[in-house]
Amino acid sequence: MTTMTSAKIDVPADVPSSKQSLYEQNFQTMTKGTGRLMLFAGDQKVEHLNDDFYGALSDGTPITADDADPEHLFRIARDGVIGCFATQLGLIARYARDYPTVPYLVKLNSKSHLIKTSQQDPRSLAWCSVDDALTLRENGVNVVGVGFTVYLGSEFESEQMREAAQACFQAHRNGLVSVLWIYPRGAAVAEEQHPHLIAGATGLGATLGADFCKVNYCKPKEGSPAEAFKEAVQAAGRTRVITAGGGSTDVRKFLQTLHDQIFISGAFGSATGRNIHQKPLHEAVQMTNAISAITYGGHSVDEAMAVYEGKTQFSL
């Protein structure tokens, strides 16, 4: 096993001195002292409705029957090695009392995938505030952060940016970590995953005050994606870039891409949902452990595969 040491924490200047120790505690909980983040994403219950939780994948592979029940997400979060579990406030409120050991990140806004860009540019406004999220913490729920999505390039980008900036500021004022999902999307966006545009998205995340910025991995027209993605990591400065896990794919391929993103591009982890929760519980838990073996443990792809296959264990 890799010996992990505590990474330096750059506490933002909008964190009051009275909340600095709480911010540091939440940051360390999420990053396990490494500065990297393995975020388990469950916000697709809104973003993709039931498409991600019932039926089959596009290649015909069945989604596990476990996934039809929202509690499957909480069981994974409890039993797996994760930094935090991100989902909407209402879902956390329903289940968190039965899963008190899970670190939660409250997603403050969401939208479904039903309204296409041909009808209207994406618009996702806040459902609840940081103060609302704090009511969970007051009731004993381990809320460590908040999250917000911004659709860069949407005709509604300005109102989403305003709400995201306020969410980051209010999170810091209360000792919480902020994570922004930033996706270039809308009629004005020709190439959503162009490396230069993705770098613009991570730079936006920095200006909005995010601690972590989640973006889709870039797709350069030529050359290595891992090399091209370095621009996005550099553009973010002290804001730490994490990558979206995307749709379910081959496990080794997923882990290799993650390894490249972290150890070639310089990214700080991933936010993964479907590649975890669409699997049966035991397999899903093993997947969280394999992802964390790379993210937190610095393990090779082969070592992470051994964790996934149950040949070796990874724990913190």
C-alpha positions in Angstrom: 0.0 0.0 0.0 1.0 3.6 -0.7 1.7 5.7 2.4 -0.4 8.8 2.2 0.6 12.1 3.7 -1.6 15.2 4.3 -1.6 17.6 1.4 -1.3 21.3 1.9 -4.6 23.0 2.1 -4.9 26.5 0.6 -7.8 27.9 2.7 -9.6 30.5 0.7 -9.7 34.0 2.1 -13.5 34.0 2.2 -13.4 31.3 4.9 -13.8 33.1 8.2 -11.1 32.3 10.8 -13.9 30.8 13.0 -14.7 28.3 10.2 -11.1 27.5 9.0 -10.7 24.4 11.1 -14.1 23.1 9.9 -13.2 23.8 6.3 -9.9 22.0 6.7 -11.7 19.0 8.3 -14.2 18.8 5.5 -11.5 19.1 2.9 -9.5 16.4 4.5 -12.5 14.1 4.8 -13.2 14.5 1.1 -9.6 14.1 0.0 -8.2 11.7 2.6 -5.2 13.9 3.0 -4.1 13.6 -0.6 -5.6 16.7 -2.1 -7.5 14.5 -4.6 -11.2 13.7 -4.7 -13.2 10.6 -5.4 -16.7 12.0 -5.7 -19.5 9.4 -6.0 -22.2 11.1 -8.0 -25.9 10.3 -7.5 -27.4 13.5 -9.0 -28.4 11.6 -12.2 -31.7 10.8 -10.5 -32.7 14.2 -11.9 -30.2 14.8 -14.7 -31.0 11.6 -16.5 -34.2 10.6 -14.7 -34.7 6.8 -14.6 -32.8 6.1 -17.8 -29.6 5.5 -15.8 -31.3 3.3 -13.2 -33.6 0.9 -14.9 -33.4 -1.3 -18.1 -30.3 -1.7 -20.1 -27.3 0.2 -21.5 -27.1 1.1 -25.2 -25.1 -2.1 -25.9 -27.8 -4.2 -24.3 -26.0 -4.8 -21.0 -28.6 -4.9 -18.3 -28.5 -2.3 -15.5 -28.5 -4.2 -12.2 -32.0 -4.6 -10.7 -30.4 -3.1 -7.5 -30.3 0.3 -9.2 -34.0 0.6 -9.4 -34.1 1.4 -5.7 -32.5 4.8 -4.7 -31.2 3.2 -1.5 -28.7 1.3 -3.7 -26.8 4.6 -3.9 -26.6 5.0 -0.1 -25.5 1.4 0.4 -22.6 1.9 -2.0 -21.7 5.2 -0.3 -21.7 3.5 3.1 -19.7 0.4 2.1 -17.3 1.8 -0.5 -14.2 3.9 -0.3 -15.3 7.4 -1.4 -14.6 11.0 -0.6 -18.2 12.1 -0.6 -21.6 11.2 -2.0 -23.2 14.0 -4.1 -27.0 14.1 -4.6 -30.0 16.4 -4.1 -31.1 17.6 -0.6 -34.4 15.8 -0.7 -32.8 12.4 -1.3 -30.3 12.9 1.4 -33.0 14.0 3.8 -34.9 10.8 3.1 -32.0 8.3 3.8 -29.2 10.0 5.6 -30.3 9.1 9.1 -29.8 5.5 8.2 -26.4 6.2 6.7 -24.7 8.5 9.2 -21.1 7.6 8.3 -21.4 8.9 4.7 -19.9 12.3 3.9 -22.5 14.2 1.8 -22.3 16.9 -0.8 -25.6 18.6 -1.4 -26.3 19.4 -5.1 -28.1 22.8 -5.0 -29.4 22.8 -8.6 -30.3 20.2 -11.3 -32.4 19.8 -14.4 -33.6 16.9 -16.5 -32.4 15.9 -20.0 -35.9 16.2 -21.5 -35.6 19.8 -22.9 -33.2 19.7 -25.7 -31.0 22.5 -27.0 -33.1 22.7 -30.1 -36.0 23.8 -27.9 -34.1 26.0 -25.3 -30.5 26.4 -24.1 -29.9 24.6 -20.8 -31.0 26.5 -17.7 -30.5 25.1 -14.2 -31.3 27.3 -11.3 -31.0 26.7 -7.6 -33.6 24.5 -5.9 -32.2 25.3 -2.4 -29.6 27.4 -0.7 -26.5 26.7 1.3 -28.5 27.6 4.4 -31.0 24.9 3.5 -28.1 22.4 3.2 -26.9 23.5 6.6 -30.2 22.4 8.2 -29.1 18.8 7.4 -25.8 19.4 9.2 -27.7 20.8 12.2 -29.6 17.6 12.3 -26.5 15.4 12.5 -26.0 14.7 8.8 -22.3 14.8 7.8 -22.6 17.5 5.1 -19.1 18.4 3.9 -19.8 20.5 0.8 -22.2 21.8 -1.8 -22.3 21.5 -5.6 -23.7 23.5 -8.4 -23.9 23.1 -12.2 -23.2 25.9 -14.7 -23.8 25.6 -18.5 -21.2 27.8 -20.0 -22.3 29.1 -23.4 -26.0 28.9 -22.6 -28.0 32.0 -23.1 -28.8 31.7 -19.4 -25.2 31.4 -18.3 -25.1 34.7 -16.4 -27.8 33.8 -13.9 -26.2 30.4 -13.4 -22.8 32.0 -12.8 -24.3 34.4 -10.3 -25.9 31.6 -8.3 -22.8 29.4 -8.5 -20.6 32.3 -7.3 -22.9 32.9 -4.3 -23.0 29.2 -3.5 -19.2 29.0 -3.4 -19.0 32.1 -1.2 -21.7 31.0 1.2 -20.2 27.5 1.4 -16.9 29.0 2.4 -18.5 31.3 4.9 -19.8 28.2 6.6 -16.7 26.0 6.4 -18.0 23.8 3.5 -16.1 22.8 0.3 -17.6 23.9 -3.0 -17.6 21.8 -6.2 -18.8 23.2 -9.5 -20.0 21.1 -12.5 -19.2 23.2 -15.6 -20.3 22.1 -19.0 -20.0 24.1 -22.2 -23.5 23.6 -23.7 -26.0 25.4 -25.8 -26.7 26.6 -29.3 -23.6 28.8 -29.3 -21.3 25.9 -28.5 -20.0 24.0 -31.5 -17.6 21.6 -29.8 -18.5 20.9 -26.2 -15.3 19.0 -25.4 -12.8 21.1 -27.3 -9.6 21.3 -25.1 -9.4 25.1 -25.3 -13.1 25.4 -24.3 -12.7 22.9 -21.5 -9.8 25.0 -20.2 -12.1 28.0 -20.3 -14.6 26.1 -18.2 -12.0 25.3 -15.5 -10.8 28.9 -15.5 -14.4 30.0 -15.0 -14.6 27.6 -12.1 -11.6 29.3 -10.5 -13.1 32.8 -10.9 -16.4 31.6 -9.4 -14.6 30.5 -6.3 -14.8 26.7 -6.6 -12.5 24.4 -4.6 -13.0 21.7 -7.2 -14.3 22.0 -10.8 -15.8 19.0 -12.6 -15.6 19.0 -16.4 -15.9 16.5 -19.2 -12.6 15.1 -20.5 -11.5 16.9 -23.6 -11.5 15.4 -27.1 -8.7 16.9 -29.2 -8.9 16.5 -33.0 -5.4 15.1 -32.9 -2.8 14.1 -30.3 -3.2 12.7 -26.8 -6.3 13.7 -24.7 -4.1 13.4 -21.5 -1.6 15.9 -22.9 -4.3 18.2 -24.2 -6.1 18.2 -20.9 -3.1 19.8 -19.2 -4.3 23.1 -20.5 -7.5 22.8 -18.4 -5.6 21.9 -15.3 -3.3 24.9 -15.7 -6.1 27.2 -16.4 -7.8 26.3 -13.1 -4.8 27.4 -11.0 -5.5 26.6 -7.4 -9.0 25.2 -8.2 -8.6 21.5 -8.5 -9.9 19.9 -11.6 -11.8 16.6 -11.5 -13.3 14.7 -14.5 -16.8 13.4 -15.2 -16.9 9.6 -15.3 -19.4 9.4 -18.2 -21.4 6.5 -19.2 -20.6 2.9 -18.2 -17.7 1.4 -20.0 -15.1 -1.4 -19.7 -13.6 -1.3 -16.2 -10.0 -1.4 -17.3 -10.5 1.2 -19.9 -12.2 3.5 -17.4 -9.4 3.0 -14.8 -6.7 3.6 -17.4 -8.3 6.8 -18.5 -8.6 7.9 -14.9 -4.9 7.1 -14.3 -3.9 9.1 -17.3 -6.0 12.1 -16.2 -4.4 12.2 -12.8 -0.8 11.2 -13.5 -0.3 12.6 -17.0 -2.7 15.6 -17.1 -2.4 16.5 -13.4 -6.1 16.3 -12.6 -7.2 15.8 -9.0 -9.7 12.9 -9.3 -13.1 12.2 -10.7 -16.8 12.4 -10.2 -18.2 9.0 -11.1 -21.8 7.7 -11.0 -22.9 5.3 -13.7 -19.7 3.3 -13.8 -20.4 2.5 -10.2 -24.1 2.4 -9.4 -25.2 0.5 -12.5 -23.4 -2.5 -11.1 -24.7 -4.9 -8.3 -23.8 -3.8 -4.8 -20.7 -5.9 -4.2 -19.3 -5.1 -7.7 -20.2 -1.4 -7.2 -18.4 -1.2 -3.9 -15.3 -2.9 -5.5 -15.4 -0.3 -8.2 -15.3 2.6 -5.7 -12.4 0.9 -4.0 -10.5 0.5 -7.4 -11.1 4.2 -8.3 -9.9 5.2 -4.8 -6.9 3.0 -5.1 -5.7 5.1 -8.0 -7.0 8.5 -6.7 -6.0 8.2 -3.1 -3.4 5.4 -3.1 -1.5 6.3 -6.3 -1.8 2.7 -7.5 -1.3 1.4 -11.0 -4.1 0.3 -13.2 -3.1 -3.4 -12.7 -3.2 -2.9 -9.0 -6.6 -1.2 -9.2 -8.0 -4.0 -11.3 -6.8 -6.5 -8.7 -8.8 -4.5 -6.1 -11.9 -4.5 -8.4 -11.6 -8.2 -8.9 -11.3 -8.9 -5.2 -7.7 -10.2 -5.4 -6.5 -7.6 -3.0 -8.0 -5.0 -0.7 -7.7 -1.2 -0.6 -8.8 0.7 2.5 -7.9 3.9 4.2 
